[in-house]
Amino acid sequence: MSLTRINQNISSLNAQRNLDLNAARIGQSIERLSSGLRINRGADDPAGLVMSELLRVQVSGLDVAQDNASQGVNLLKTAEGALSEVSALLRQMRDLAVDAASDSNKNADARAALQSQVQSALTTIDTIASTTKYAGRALLDGSAGTHVTVVDNSTVVSNAITSLGEQDDGYISVQVTTAAEKAASSSDTTGAVVAGNTVNGTGNIDLSGGGDALSLFINGVKVQNAGADLVIDSTTTWQEVVTAINTTASLDGQVTATISGGELVISSDAYGSNQHISVEYSGTATSVQDLLDSAGEVYFEADYGVDAVADVAFGGQALDVDDVTFSAGSGLTIAHTTYGSITLTESAGTTTGDYADAMYGQSGQLSFQVGYGAGDTASTSIRSMKTSDLGATGVLADIDVSTVAGANSAIAIIDEAINQVSTVRGELGAFQANELEAEARSLAVARENLSASESQIRDTDFGREMAEFTTAQVLVQSATAFLAQANSLPQAILQLIRG
């Protein structure tokens, strides 16, 4: 570099260039220190900016997902509080039914008062089911769970379908493959049992001997006749036996006797494998044969009922195509561990056959977005808590405790309703603890780690940046000083001019 030329001061240009560079460095440091961010624009670190923005999206999404999980817990707590009240009302109703089933309440007015209390509880349950909401979303009216409508009331009494599983929405058809049966015992004296005939001398029964007489026990209960023990002797008619059985108070609601086709038929009042009947004759007779439906001198016989079994086709499928076997129910109720239960009418449940489009089902659910990505959801459902949808062995809304038989039937229906409500509460509790609350904790950990990663990439390291700022500051001052020196160098040419 020559010092004898003045048109181009290379030293000054060099000093200016370095001053500009150091001024840019100090400006960048000031920006980073004042903003707290190492990356303020794409030019600061293009690759880092891309990664940082992706992490920011995830962190922001996780924040919202964590809020969703917390709100979901609050929603379930709202439903749980209402279900707790429903459970309490069902327990109260069961106590009233047990009270009404006792002979101490034979007075019709007393049972009517009990029924009034039951009806009040039923009304309250329906009110709770209709009005329990969270942010305007109904929780217990069935809209938050699988909704199945009975289309053919001649086939289906009621349904307690809790889930359609992987099945499609649409019509639901039923094919009864095993008919329900009552527990029953008959005399098998065809042609001999007629209402007006005496027991003595019909079929192969002879009670004409001195002292011949029989007592009759059903389910261990001694049959009564007008308040006294029934004595079957040579003057007793078959109609008197039927009347005695049907008027024995301890058998009310359990069994019914009829004369049909020349036989004395004693059967349980309900259908299903949980129904049992035993018939026993005790005493002396000159000759007994075919008194029960087994040939010979048989004095005792027992029988169990049979549960209905059916194949159910979902989503408008033709029967026998992808159908599901319902076989775990009781009596006229068919059930499945995944889908729930269906209660058939007596005409359908006791006859094998196909019943197409008996119901229409639609899936419903509560879905919570618990992740930042599409499809990161947790779902559950809450079945309808209306009294018309509770009680798989009968409709809870229709219970009547004004009679002993009605009270006994009500106990079974209420027990099933209690089980249904308790199952829903257990499922919601498990969903809350194992999915929403666990997911919220997991989201908090993920957010922490992602935030740390994003901070590592984007945030300013103040220790390092202060060192950079100090260096740039010194260099700016130095460059400024030496720029002044460089600018004064051309003045040396004046010495040459002066000579």
RADA-V741195 format. One record per residue. RES is the residue in one letter. PHI is phi in whole degrees, 0 to 359 (NA if undefined). D_CENTER is the distance of its C-alpha to the mean C-alpha in whole Angstrom. Layout:
res & phi & d_center
RES & PHI & D_CENTER
RES & PHI & D_CENTER
//
This chain:
res & phi & d_center
M & NA & 89
S & 270 & 93
L & 264 & 94
T & 259 & 96
R & 245 & 94
I & 243 & 93
N & 294 & 91
Q & 232 & 88
N & 264 & 87
I & 297 & 85
S & 297 & 84
S & 293 & 83
L & 298 & 81
N & 296 & 79
A & 294 & 79
Q & 298 & 77
R & 299 & 75
N & 293 & 74
L & 296 & 73
D & 298 & 71
L & 299 & 69
N & 289 & 69
A & 295 & 68
A & 295 & 65
R & 297 & 64
I & 291 & 64
G & 294 & 63
Q & 294 & 60
S & 296 & 60
I & 299 & 60
E & 297 & 57
R & 293 & 55
L & 289 & 56
S & 281 & 55
S & 268 & 52
G & 79 & 50
L & 244 & 50
R & 284 & 51
I & 247 & 50
N & 255 & 51
R & 207 & 51
G & 302 & 51
A & 294 & 55
D & 294 & 54
D & 191 & 52
P & 306 & 50
A & 295 & 48
G & 296 & 47
L & 297 & 46
V & 300 & 44
M & 295 & 42
S & 296 & 42
E & 295 & 41
L & 298 & 38
L & 293 & 37
R & 298 & 37
V & 299 & 34
Q & 295 & 32
V & 298 & 33
S & 297 & 32
G & 296 & 29
L & 293 & 28
D & 301 & 29
V & 293 & 26
A & 298 & 24
Q & 295 & 24
D & 297 & 24
N & 299 & 21
A & 297 & 19
S & 295 & 20
Q & 293 & 20
G & 298 & 16
V & 299 & 16
N & 296 & 18
L & 298 & 15
L & 294 & 12
K & 294 & 15
T & 297 & 16
A & 295 & 12
E & 296 & 12
G & 298 & 16
A & 292 & 15
L & 295 & 12
S & 299 & 15
E & 292 & 17
V & 298 & 15
S & 300 & 15
A & 297 & 19
L & 294 & 20
L & 294 & 18
R & 297 & 20
Q & 298 & 23
M & 296 & 23
R & 296 & 23
D & 300 & 26
L & 295 & 27
A & 293 & 27
V & 298 & 28
D & 298 & 31
A & 291 & 32
A & 282 & 32
S & 273 & 35
D & 294 & 38
S & 292 & 39
N & 245 & 37
K & 294 & 39
N & 299 & 41
A & 297 & 39
D & 294 & 39
A & 295 & 37
R & 292 & 34
A & 295 & 35
A & 294 & 34
L & 296 & 31
Q & 296 & 30
S & 297 & 30
Q & 293 & 28
V & 298 & 25
Q & 296 & 26
S & 296 & 26
A & 295 & 23
L & 298 & 21
T & 297 & 23
T & 295 & 21
I & 299 & 18
D & 296 & 18
T & 296 & 20
I & 298 & 17
A & 296 & 15
S & 274 & 17
T & 254 & 19
T & 287 & 17
K & 223 & 17
Y & 227 & 18
A & 53 & 21
G & 86 & 21
R & 267 & 17
A & 294 & 15
L & 250 & 12
L & 242 & 11
D & 268 & 13
G & 102 & 11
S & 288 & 12
A & 262 & 10
G & 215 & 7
T & 296 & 9
H & 244 & 12
V & 237 & 14
T & 253 & 17
V & 284 & 19
V & 265 & 23
D & 250 & 25
N & 288 & 24
S & 281 & 27
T & 251 & 25
V & 241 & 21
V & 282 & 21
S & 200 & 17
N & 224 & 14
A & 229 & 10
I & 289 & 10
T & 262 & 6
S & 200 & 7
L & 266 & 11
G & 55 & 11
E & 268 & 15
Q & 282 & 16
D & 277 & 18
D & 297 & 17
G & 140 & 20
Y & 290 & 21
I & 240 & 19
S & 250 & 22
V & 234 & 22
Q & 236 & 25
V & 284 & 26
T & 259 & 28
T & 230 & 28
A & 281 & 29
A & 288 & 27
E & 226 & 30
K & 275 & 31
A & 288 & 33
A & 209 & 37
S & 219 & 41
S & 227 & 44
S & 278 & 47
D & 56 & 48
T & 250 & 52
T & 308 & 52
G & 87 & 54
A & 256 & 55
V & 273 & 52
V & 228 & 53
A & 311 & 52
G & 276 & 56
N & 286 & 57
T & 280 & 58
V & 294 & 56
N & 295 & 59
G & 90 & 61
T & 268 & 58
G & 62 & 57
N & 238 & 58
I & 252 & 58
D & 233 & 61
L & 246 & 61
S & 276 & 64
G & 288 & 66
G & 300 & 67
G & 81 & 64
D & 294 & 61
A & 192 & 58
L & 233 & 54
S & 254 & 51
L & 235 & 48
F & 244 & 44
I & 235 & 41
N & 54 & 38
G & 80 & 41
V & 260 & 42
K & 284 & 45
V & 294 & 45
Q & 253 & 47
N & 229 & 50
A & 57 & 51
G & 89 & 50
A & 245 & 52
D & 298 & 51
L & 290 & 51
V & 243 & 54
I & 267 & 55
D & 232 & 58
S & 290 & 61
T & 256 & 60
T & 285 & 56
T & 264 & 55
W & 297 & 52
Q & 294 & 51
E & 296 & 51
V & 296 & 49
V & 299 & 46
T & 298 & 47
A & 297 & 47
I & 298 & 43
N & 285 & 42
T & 249 & 43
T & 288 & 43
A & 302 & 40
S & 290 & 39
L & 258 & 37
D & 298 & 36
G & 83 & 33
Q & 253 & 33
V & 225 & 36
T & 221 & 38
A & 251 & 41
T & 218 & 43
I & 250 & 46
S & 217 & 45
G & 60 & 48
G & 81 & 50
E & 235 & 48
L & 273 & 46
V & 247 & 42
I & 244 & 40
S & 225 & 36
S & 291 & 33
D & 284 & 32
A & 246 & 28
Y & 263 & 27
G & 121 & 26
S & 290 & 27
N & 275 & 26
Q & 267 & 29
H & 226 & 32
I & 224 & 36
S & 233 & 39
V & 235 & 42
E & 222 & 45
Y & 261 & 49
S & 226 & 51
G & 141 & 55
T & 238 & 58
A & 210 & 59
T & 298 & 62
S & 207 & 60
V & 227 & 56
Q & 211 & 55
D & 63 & 52
L & 296 & 51
L & 248 & 47
D & 280 & 46
S & 254 & 48
A & 296 & 52
G & 99 & 54
E & 276 & 54
V & 252 & 50
Y & 254 & 49
F & 224 & 46
E & 206 & 43
A & 225 & 39
D & 205 & 36
Y & 247 & 32
G & 281 & 30
V & 230 & 28
D & 278 & 25
A & 288 & 24
V & 230 & 23
A & 212 & 22
D & 261 & 22
V & 240 & 20
A & 251 & 21
F & 259 & 19
G & 64 & 20
G & 75 & 23
Q & 293 & 24
A & 290 & 27
L & 302 & 26
D & 76 & 27
V & 244 & 26
D & 53 & 23
D & 277 & 22
V & 245 & 19
T & 277 & 20
F & 257 & 18
S & 217 & 20
A & 261 & 18
G & 273 & 18
S & 219 & 20
G & 66 & 23
L & 274 & 23
T & 262 & 19
I & 253 & 18
A & 218 & 15
H & 216 & 13
T & 297 & 11
T & 269 & 10
Y & 265 & 10
G & 113 & 9
S & 221 & 13
I & 224 & 16
T & 257 & 18
L & 271 & 22
T & 289 & 25
E & 297 & 28
S & 293 & 30
A & 277 & 27
G & 288 & 26
T & 255 & 29
T & 222 & 31
T & 291 & 30
G & 163 & 30
D & 258 & 28
Y & 229 & 27
A & 279 & 26
D & 53 & 24
A & 285 & 22
M & 218 & 19
Y & 227 & 18
G & 242 & 15
Q & 224 & 14
S & 280 & 12
G & 221 & 11
Q & 198 & 10
L & 258 & 11
S & 244 & 14
F & 240 & 16
Q & 281 & 19
V & 243 & 20
G & 209 & 23
Y & 277 & 26
G & 262 & 26
A & 299 & 25
G & 87 & 21
D & 277 & 21
T & 239 & 17
A & 235 & 14
S & 232 & 11
T & 211 & 7
S & 219 & 5
I & 232 & 5
R & 292 & 6
S & 295 & 9
M & 257 & 11
K & 292 & 14
T & 296 & 16
S & 285 & 17
D & 245 & 13
L & 249 & 13
G & 89 & 15
A & 296 & 14
T & 274 & 18
G & 173 & 19
V & 272 & 18
L & 302 & 18
A & 298 & 20
D & 260 & 23
I & 294 & 24
D & 216 & 27
V & 260 & 29
S & 282 & 32
T & 229 & 33
V & 298 & 33
A & 297 & 31
G & 295 & 29
A & 294 & 28
N & 295 & 27
S & 295 & 25
A & 297 & 23
I & 301 & 23
A & 295 & 21
I & 293 & 19
I & 295 & 18
D & 302 & 17
E & 293 & 14
A & 296 & 13
I & 299 & 14
N & 297 & 12
Q & 295 & 9
V & 294 & 9
S & 297 & 10
T & 297 & 7
V & 297 & 5
R & 297 & 8
G & 295 & 9
E & 296 & 6
L & 294 & 8
G & 297 & 11
A & 295 & 11
F & 295 & 10
Q & 296 & 13
A & 285 & 15
N & 270 & 15
E & 243 & 15
L & 291 & 16
E & 291 & 18
A & 295 & 20
E & 294 & 20
A & 298 & 22
R & 295 & 24
S & 296 & 25
L & 297 & 26
A & 297 & 28
V & 293 & 30
A & 297 & 30
R & 297 & 31
E & 301 & 34
N & 291 & 35
L & 293 & 35
S & 296 & 37
A & 297 & 40
S & 294 & 40
E & 295 & 41
S & 295 & 43
Q & 300 & 45
I & 279 & 46
R & 253 & 46
D & 281 & 47
T & 283 & 51
D & 273 & 52
F & 297 & 55
G & 298 & 57
R & 292 & 58
E & 289 & 58
M & 294 & 60
A & 295 & 62
E & 296 & 62
F & 296 & 63
T & 298 & 66
T & 299 & 68
A & 297 & 67
Q & 297 & 69
V & 295 & 72
L & 294 & 72
V & 296 & 72
Q & 297 & 75
S & 295 & 77
A & 297 & 77
T & 296 & 78
A & 295 & 81
F & 281 & 82
L & 296 & 81
A & 298 & 84
Q & 295 & 86
A & 297 & 86
N & 293 & 87
S & 272 & 90
L & 299 & 91
P & 300 & 93
Q & 297 & 95
A & 294 & 97
I & 294 & 99
L & 299 & 101
Q & 296 & 103
L & 293 & 104
I & 292 & 105
R & 294 & 107
G & 72 & 109
//
